[in-house]
Amino acid sequence: MRILPPGAPILRADEMRVAEQRCFDCGVSQSELMERASLAVAREVARLGAGQPVLVLAGPGNNGGDAYGVARLLRNWGHDVAVAAIGRPKSGAAAANAAAWQGPVESLEQVSSRPVLVDGLFGTGMSRALDAPVAAQLARLVAAASVSVAIDIPSGIETDTGLDLGAPDGMTATVALGALKPAHVLGAGLSKCGHALLADIGVEMATDWRSIARPTMQAPKAQAHKYDRGLVVVVAGSMAGASRLAARAALHGGAGYVILAAPEPATSGPDAIVHRTIDGGDALADLLADPRIGAVVIGPGLGRDAAAMDLLKAAIGCERDLVIDGDALSLLGGTAAERLRTRNAATLLTPHSGEFARMFDAAGSKIEATLAAARNSGATVIHKGADTVIAWADGKVVVASAASSWLSTAGTGDVLAGLVAARHAAGGSADEAVWLHSRAARLAGPAFAADDLIARIPVAIGECL
């Protein structure tokens, strides 16, 4: 299981530099800020290393300056510390920290491994691949260590995208300084960073990007009735099983009333779900005219034929809040932004990466691309994956990147669509649904089926009350 600080700010490299400059403008010196960073990392290394010999790798920039500070502090605390370096900081606080290290400095090429490794070679701002000899030696040292800790960003990860530039596998933890960076929650960073540990170094920042946190929820009020808790309509299509999963997830996700609207009469399904037969888009439009409806789900098992498109047009044309998933996303394709921008009610999209690429321009990092899609379409976009990015049109972003890899099985997306609708209809948020979905997966254990996931949703909700 990957540990990630809940509700932590996420800043790009340039935003972090601006935040640090504001700190300097308020009278904090670069040396003081670097000492705070070194102290935060040294404490984590001491805790995780449990007294074992430490090898600190220092680069020629500020990340190397932090590394020399870590080495000095650990030695002052009585640890057995060795330092190996590439180059040497030439000026500023980094050079002062390097000068303050009184021990020997070995070359990276010749240094021997130690049980605890600290990676301070290259941090925030790296944009080119590691040189092959450096990458090979770093990988060897990480593999030989029992504990390895990266300062801010593992060497070989692009800060703003999580792109792999030659980073080693097997990092135990990364100490994020001041704020998480996109590399901690996106792409290769999910595995290359190990556990992300956030260190407060006294830098104030303002950002609309954060990691996901456990929601705080309320039980229904004493006088609540089924419509207060949210009426959800799930539109079925050619694959009835997918829509049933979504409907059951909505029911277990807290909705007070769930209608499964299908072209054919229902032959099975939970008794608590109300079944309605619709024979096309006009019939669906009539059903969706009910103002008590809190959210509509369309897409799970919908199909991609003319009949499916007829139903989708009726759903998009209604004035109810709409969750669009699966086949409906594929039917929209590149017309999504244009079709959805004029809706008078809220729209929530739940694409996986393939669907997203067919619908929107995927330029930039996953966060940037998802945020652009939300702004262009006016929708809330839940861009699914190991690094699920939730973006709102107003610029808010929440990233969930600690989900169970066992979610990679058929039907779990249908469950999420139903859960999103239930929480939205009840006045909750998209990130609330994503957190519950992820937590239910953890509770389900390994190798679960999507059906098993649904039964754990109420347990996950119980943990938030």
Long-range contacts (C-beta under 8 A, 24 or more apart in sequence): 1-402, 1-442, 2-190, 2-195, 2-196, 2-401, 2-402, 3-195, 3-196, 3-197, 3-402, 4-180, 4-184, 4-185, 4-195, 4-196, 4-211, 4-401, 4-402, 5-176, 5-180, 5-196, 5-197, 5-198, 5-211, 6-211, 6-212, 6-213, 6-214, 7-210, 7-211, 7-212, 7-213, 8-176, 8-179, 8-180, 8-198, 8-210, 8-211, 9-179, 9-180, 9-205, 9-207, 9-209, 9-210, 10-179, 10-180, 10-181, 10-182, 10-184, 10-185, 10-207, 10-209, 10-210, 10-211, 10-367, 10-397, 10-399, 11-178, 11-179, 11-180, 11-181, 11-205, 11-207, 11-209, 12-159, 12-160, 12-181, 12-182, 13-124, 13-125, 13-159, 13-160, 13-181, 15-205, 15-207, 16-124, 16-178, 16-179, 16-181, 16-203, 16-205, 19-178, 19-179, 19-203, 19-204, 19-205, 20-178, 20-203, 22-203, 22-204, 23-202, 23-203, 23-204, 28-202, 29-93, 30-92, 30-93, 31-93, 31-96, 31-97, 33-93, 33-201, 33-202, 33-203, 34-62, 34-65, 34-66, 34-69, 34-93, 34-94, 34-97, 35-69, 36-201, 36-202, 37-66, 37-69, 37-151, 37-152, 37-177, 37-199, 37-201, 38-66, 38-68, 38-69, 38-70, 38-72, 38-73, 38-97, 39-69, 39-73, 40-175, 40-177, 40-199, 40-200, 40-201, 41-66, 41-70, 41-118, 41-149, 41-151, 41-175, 41-177, 41-199, 42-69, 42-70, 42-73, 42-74, 42-77, 44-149, 44-173, 44-175, 44-197, 44-199, 45-70, 45-74, 45-116, 45-118, 45-147, 45-149, 46-74, 46-77, 46-79, 48-116, 48-147, 48-149, 48-172, 48-173, 49-79, 49-115, 49-116, 49-147, 51-79, 52-114, 52-115, 52-116, 52-146, 52-147, 53-79, 53-80, 53-81, 53-82, 53-114, 53-115, 53-116, 54-79, 54-80, 54-81, 54-82, 54-114, 54-115, 54-116, 54-117, 54-118, 55-81, 55-82, 55-83, 55-84, 55-111, 55-113, 55-114, 55-116, 55-117, 55-118, 55-141, 55-145, 56-81, 56-82, 56-83, 56-84, 56-118, 56-120, 57-83, 57-84, 57-85, 57-86, 57-108, 57-117, 57-118, 57-119, 57-120, 57-121, 57-138, 57-141, 57-155, 58-83, 58-84, 58-85, 58-86, 58-98, 58-105, 58-120, 58-121, 59-85, 59-86, 59-87, 59-120, 59-121, 59-122, 59-123, 59-155, 60-85, 60-86, 60-87, 60-88, 60-89, 60-90, 61-89, 61-94, 61-122, 61-123, 62-89, 62-92, 62-93, 62-94, 62-123, 63-120, 63-121, 63-122, 63-123, 63-124, 63-151, 63-152, 63-153, 64-88, 64-89, 64-94, 64-98, 64-120, 64-121, 65-89, 65-92, 65-93, 65-94, 65-95, 65-96, 65-97, 65-98, 66-94, 66-97, 66-120, 66-123, 66-151, 66-152, 66-177, 67-118, 67-120, 67-121, 67-151, 68-94, 68-97, 68-98, 68-100, 68-101, 68-120, 69-97, 69-100, 70-118, 70-120, 70-151, 71-101, 71-103, 71-118, 72-97, 72-100, 72-101, 72-102, 75-103, 82-106, 82-111, 82-114, 84-108, 84-111, 86-121, 86-134, 108-134, 108-137, 108-138, 109-133, 109-137, 111-141, 113-140, 113-141, 113-144, 113-145, 114-145, 115-145, 115-146, 115-147, 116-145, 116-146, 116-147, 116-148, 116-149, 117-141, 117-142, 117-144, 117-145, 117-147, 117-148, 117-149, 118-148, 118-149, 118-150, 118-151, 119-148, 119-149, 119-150, 119-151, 119-154, 119-155, 119-171, 120-150, 120-151, 121-155, 122-153, 122-155, 122-156, 123-151, 123-152, 123-153, 123-155, 124-152, 124-153, 124-159, 124-181, 125-159, 126-153, 126-155, 126-156, 126-157, 126-158, 126-159, 126-165, 127-158, 127-165, 128-165, 129-156, 129-165, 129-166, 130-155, 130-156, 130-165, 130-166, 130-167, 132-166, 134-166, 135-166, 135-168, 138-168, 139-168, 139-169, 142-168, 142-169, 142-170, 142-171, 143-168, 143-169, 143-170, 147-172, 148-172, 148-173, 148-194, 149-173, 149-174, 149-175, 150-174, 150-175, 150-193, 150-194, 151-175, 151-177, 152-176, 152-177, 152-181, 153-181, 153-183, 153-184, 153-193, 154-189, 154-192, 154-193, 156-192, 157-183, 157-188, 157-189, 157-192, 157-193, 158-183, 159-183, 160-365, 161-186, 161-187, 161-364, 161-365, 161-366, 162-186, 162-187, 162-188, 162-189, 162-190, 162-365, 162-366, 162-387, 163-187, 163-188, 164-188, 164-192, 167-192, 168-192, 170-194, 173-197, 175-199, 177-201, 178-203, 178-205, 179-203, 179-205, 179-207, 180-211, 182-365, 182-367, 185-211, 185-387, 185-399, 185-401, 186-365, 186-366, 186-367, 186-387, 186-389, 186-399, 186-401, 187-366, 187-387, 190-386, 190-387, 190-401, 208-394, 208-395, 208-396, 208-397, 209-367, 209-396, 209-397, 209-398, 209-399, 210-397, 210-398, 210-399, 211-398, 211-399, 211-400, 211-401, 212-390, 212-398, 212-399, 212-400, 212-402, 212-431, 212-434, 212-435, 212-438, 213-435, 214-435, 214-439, 214-463, 214-464, 215-428, 215-429, 215-431, 215-432, 215-435, 215-436, 215-464, 216-464, 217-428, 217-432, 217-461, 217-464, 217-465, 218-465, 219-465, 220-256, 224-256, 225-256, 226-256, 226-257, 227-256, 227-257, 227-292, 228-256, 229-254, 229-255, 229-256, 229-257, 229-425, 229-426, 230-254, 230-255, 230-256, 230-257, 230-294, 230-295, 230-422, 230-424, 230-425, 230-426, 230-427, 231-255, 231-256, 231-257, 231-258, 231-259, 231-290, 231-292, 231-293, 231-294, 231-425, 232-257, 232-258, 232-259, 232-293, 232-294, 232-295, 232-296, 232-297, 232-418, 232-421, 232-422, 232-425, 233-258, 233-259, 233-261, 233-287, 233-288, 233-293, 233-295, 233-296, 233-297, 233-320, 234-258, 234-259, 234-260, 234-261, 234-296, 234-297, 234-298, 234-300, 234-418, 234-421, 235-261, 235-262, 235-278, 235-284, 235-296, 235-297, 235-298, 235-302, 235-311, 235-315, 236-260, 236-261, 236-262, 236-263, 236-301, 236-302, 237-262, 237-263, 237-301, 237-302, 237-303, 237-307, 237-308, 237-311, 237-327, 238-301, 238-302, 238-303, 238-305, 238-308, 239-300, 239-301, 239-302, 239-303, 240-264, 240-301, 241-301, 241-411, 242-300, 242-301, 242-326, 242-411, 242-414, 243-297, 243-300, 243-301, 243-302, 243-414, 244-268, 244-269, 245-300, 245-411, 245-414, 245-415, 245-418, 245-450, 245-451, 245-454, 246-297, 246-300, 246-325, 246-414, 246-415, 246-417, 246-418, 246-421, 247-273, 247-297, 247-418, 248-273, 248-415, 248-418, 248-451, 248-454, 249-414, 249-415, 249-416, 249-417, 249-418, 249-419, 249-422, 249-453, 249-454, 249-457, 250-297, 250-418, 250-419, 250-421, 250-422, 251-418, 251-422, 252-454, 252-455, 252-457, 252-458, 253-418, 253-419, 253-421, 253-422, 253-423, 253-433, 253-436, 253-457, 253-461, 254-422, 254-423, 254-426, 254-428, 254-461, 255-294, 255-421, 255-422, 255-425, 255-426, 259-287, 261-287, 263-307, 278-311, 280-307, 280-310, 280-311, 281-310, 281-311, 281-313, 281-314, 282-314, 284-311, 284-314, 284-315, 285-314, 285-317, 285-318, 288-314, 288-315, 288-318, 288-320, 289-318, 293-320, 294-320, 294-321, 294-421, 294-424, 294-425, 294-426, 295-320, 295-321, 295-322, 295-323, 295-421, 295-422, 295-424, 295-425, 296-320, 296-321, 296-322, 296-323, 296-421, 297-323, 297-325, 297-417, 297-418, 297-420, 297-421, 298-322, 298-323, 298-324, 298-325, 298-328, 299-323, 299-324, 299-325, 299-326, 299-327, 299-328, 299-329, 299-350, 299-417, 300-325, 300-326, 300-327, 300-413, 300-414, 300-417, 300-418, 301-326, 301-327, 301-414, 302-326, 302-327, 302-328, 302-331, 303-327, 304-330, 304-331, 316-340, 316-343, 318-345, 319-344, 319-345, 320-345, 321-345, 321-346, 321-347, 321-348, 321-424, 321-425, 322-346, 322-347, 322-348, 323-348, 323-349, 323-350, 323-417, 323-420, 323-421, 323-424, 324-348, 324-349, 324-350, 325-349, 325-350, 325-413, 325-414, 325-416, 325-417, 326-413, 326-414, 326-417, 329-355, 329-358, 329-359, 330-355, 330-358, 332-359, 333-358, 333-359, 334-358, 334-359, 336-360, 336-377, 337-373, 337-376, 337-377, 340-377, 340-378, 340-379, 341-376, 341-377, 341-378, 343-378, 346-379, 346-380, 346-424, 347-377, 347-378, 347-379, 347-380, 348-379, 348-380, 348-381, 348-382, 348-420, 348-421, 348-424, 348-430, 349-373, 349-377, 349-379, 349-380, 349-381, 349-382, 350-382, 350-384, 350-413, 350-416, 350-417, 350-420, 351-381, 351-382, 351-383, 351-384, 352-384, 352-385, 352-413, 353-383, 353-384, 353-385, 356-381, 356-383, 367-391, 367-397, 367-399, 370-397, 371-395, 371-397, 380-430, 382-416, 382-420, 382-430, 382-434, 384-413, 384-416, 388-434, 390-430, 390-431, 390-434, 392-430, 398-430, 398-431, 398-434, 400-431, 400-434, 400-435, 400-438, 402-438, 403-437, 403-438, 403-441, 404-438, 404-441, 404-442, 404-444, 406-441, 406-444, 406-445, 406-446, 406-447, 406-448, 407-437, 407-438, 407-441, 409-448, 409-449, 409-450, 410-450, 411-449, 411-450, 411-451, 412-437, 412-441, 412-450, 412-453, 414-450, 415-450, 415-453, 415-454, 419-457, 435-460, 436-460, 436-461, 436-464, 439-463
